[in-house]
């Protein structure tokens, strides 16, 4: 069976790996290079030290600094209408 995985980040690659191991014919599609977007930026957020309160508050500050950057995170286009 053919399967398409959208996104070549950590989750997409892991999903594709296990699907392939279970006999699926997997194609991966990503808008950029594999592991080029968010996955390569957030590796530090998956470590056990994240659960120390001081580390958590510092990491959240940094997260909000880059999450809305056009290159890495989500984008918002806001307009006001009368």
C-alpha positions as YAML, in Angstrom:
chain: A
units: angstrom
residues:
- id: 1
  name: UNK
  ca: [0.00, 0.00, 0.00]
- id: 2
  name: UNK
  ca: [1.28, 3.49, -0.84]
- id: 3
  name: UNK
  ca: [1.30, 6.11, 1.93]
- id: 4
  name: UNK
  ca: [2.22, 9.80, 1.83]
- id: 5
  name: UNK
  ca: [3.69, 11.46, 4.92]
- id: 6
  name: UNK
  ca: [3.47, 15.25, 4.96]
- id: 7
  name: UNK
  ca: [6.43, 16.77, 6.78]
- id: 8
  name: UNK
  ca: [10.03, 15.64, 7.06]
- id: 9
  name: UNK
  ca: [10.52, 16.55, 10.68]
- id: 10
  name: UNK
  ca: [11.10, 14.24, 13.60]
- id: 11
  name: UNK
  ca: [7.49, 13.06, 13.75]
- id: 12
  name: UNK
  ca: [7.12, 12.69, 9.97]
- id: 13
  name: UNK
  ca: [10.36, 10.74, 9.61]
- id: 14
  name: UNK
  ca: [9.55, 8.51, 12.57]
- id: 15
  name: UNK
  ca: [6.10, 7.81, 11.15]
- id: 16
  name: UNK
  ca: [7.58, 7.04, 7.72]
- id: 17
  name: UNK
  ca: [10.20, 4.77, 9.26]
- id: 18
  name: UNK
  ca: [7.70, 2.61, 11.14]
- id: 19
  name: UNK
  ca: [5.26, 2.51, 8.22]
- id: 20
  name: UNK
  ca: [8.10, 1.34, 5.98]
- id: 21
  name: UNK
  ca: [9.15, -1.32, 8.50]
- id: 22
  name: UNK
  ca: [5.58, -2.61, 8.41]
- id: 23
  name: UNK
  ca: [5.53, -3.05, 4.64]
- id: 24
  name: UNK
  ca: [4.12, 0.26, 3.41]
- id: 25
  name: UNK
  ca: [5.55, 2.08, 0.39]
- id: 26
  name: UNK
  ca: [6.18, 5.54, 1.91]
- id: 27
  name: UNK
  ca: [6.76, 8.90, 0.22]
- id: 28
  name: UNK
  ca: [7.72, 11.93, 2.31]
- id: 29
  name: UNK
  ca: [6.81, 15.46, 1.21]
- id: 30
  name: UNK
  ca: [8.14, 18.56, 2.94]
- id: 31
  name: UNK
  ca: [8.05, 22.23, 1.93]
- id: 32
  name: UNK
  ca: [11.81, 22.47, 2.48]
- id: 33
  name: UNK
  ca: [14.69, 20.09, 3.14]
- id: 34
  name: UNK
  ca: [14.20, 17.23, 5.58]
- id: 35
  name: UNK
  ca: [14.90, 18.33, 9.17]
- id: 36
  name: UNK
  ca: [15.31, 21.94, 8.03]
- id: 37
  name: UNK
  ca: [12.43, 23.62, 9.85]
- id: 38
  name: UNK
  ca: [11.08, 23.38, 13.37]
- id: 39
  name: UNK
  ca: [12.41, 19.90, 14.18]
- id: 40
  name: UNK
  ca: [16.04, 20.99, 14.01]
- id: 41
  name: UNK
  ca: [15.29, 23.99, 16.23]
- id: 42
  name: UNK
  ca: [13.41, 22.28, 19.07]
- id: 43
  name: UNK
  ca: [15.66, 19.37, 19.98]
- id: 44
  name: UNK
  ca: [16.41, 21.00, 23.32]
- id: 45
  name: UNK
  ca: [12.73, 21.05, 24.21]
- id: 46
  name: UNK
  ca: [12.52, 17.26, 24.26]
- id: 47
  name: UNK
  ca: [15.13, 16.70, 26.98]
- id: 48
  name: UNK
  ca: [14.21, 15.69, 30.55]
- id: 49
  name: UNK
  ca: [15.67, 18.92, 31.98]
- id: 50
  name: UNK
  ca: [12.64, 20.70, 30.57]
- id: 51
  name: UNK
  ca: [10.69, 19.63, 33.62]
- id: 52
  name: UNK
  ca: [12.74, 21.75, 36.02]
- id: 53
  name: UNK
  ca: [10.55, 24.86, 36.60]
- id: 54
  name: UNK
  ca: [13.34, 27.42, 36.01]
- id: 55
  name: UNK
  ca: [14.38, 25.77, 32.76]
- id: 56
  name: UNK
  ca: [10.76, 25.56, 31.66]
- id: 57
  name: UNK
  ca: [10.10, 29.26, 32.19]
- id: 58
  name: UNK
  ca: [13.28, 30.23, 30.32]
- id: 59
  name: UNK
  ca: [12.49, 27.91, 27.43]
- id: 60
  name: UNK
  ca: [8.95, 29.30, 27.17]
- id: 61
  name: UNK
  ca: [10.33, 32.85, 26.90]
- id: 62
  name: UNK
  ca: [12.60, 31.78, 24.06]
- id: 63
  name: UNK
  ca: [9.81, 29.84, 22.39]
- id: 64
  name: UNK
  ca: [7.61, 32.92, 22.18]
- id: 65
  name: UNK
  ca: [10.50, 34.92, 20.74]
- id: 66
  name: UNK
  ca: [10.81, 32.70, 17.66]
- id: 67
  name: UNK
  ca: [7.45, 30.97, 17.29]
- id: 68
  name: UNK
  ca: [5.95, 33.82, 15.25]
- id: 69
  name: UNK
  ca: [9.02, 34.39, 13.08]
- id: 70
  name: UNK
  ca: [8.18, 33.87, 9.44]
- id: 71
  name: UNK
  ca: [11.05, 31.43, 8.87]
- id: 72
  name: UNK
  ca: [10.32, 29.06, 11.77]
- id: 73
  name: UNK
  ca: [6.84, 29.30, 13.18]
- id: 74
  name: UNK
  ca: [3.29, 30.29, 12.49]
- id: 75
  name: UNK
  ca: [2.29, 33.48, 10.76]
- id: 76
  name: UNK
  ca: [-0.64, 35.78, 11.34]
- id: 77
  name: UNK
  ca: [-2.05, 38.26, 8.88]
- id: 78
  name: UNK
  ca: [-4.26, 40.68, 10.75]
- id: 79
  name: UNK
  ca: [-6.42, 43.37, 9.20]
- id: 80
  name: UNK
  ca: [-8.93, 45.79, 10.67]
- id: 81
  name: UNK
  ca: [-12.25, 46.36, 8.95]
- id: 82
  name: UNK
  ca: [-14.79, 49.02, 9.84]
...
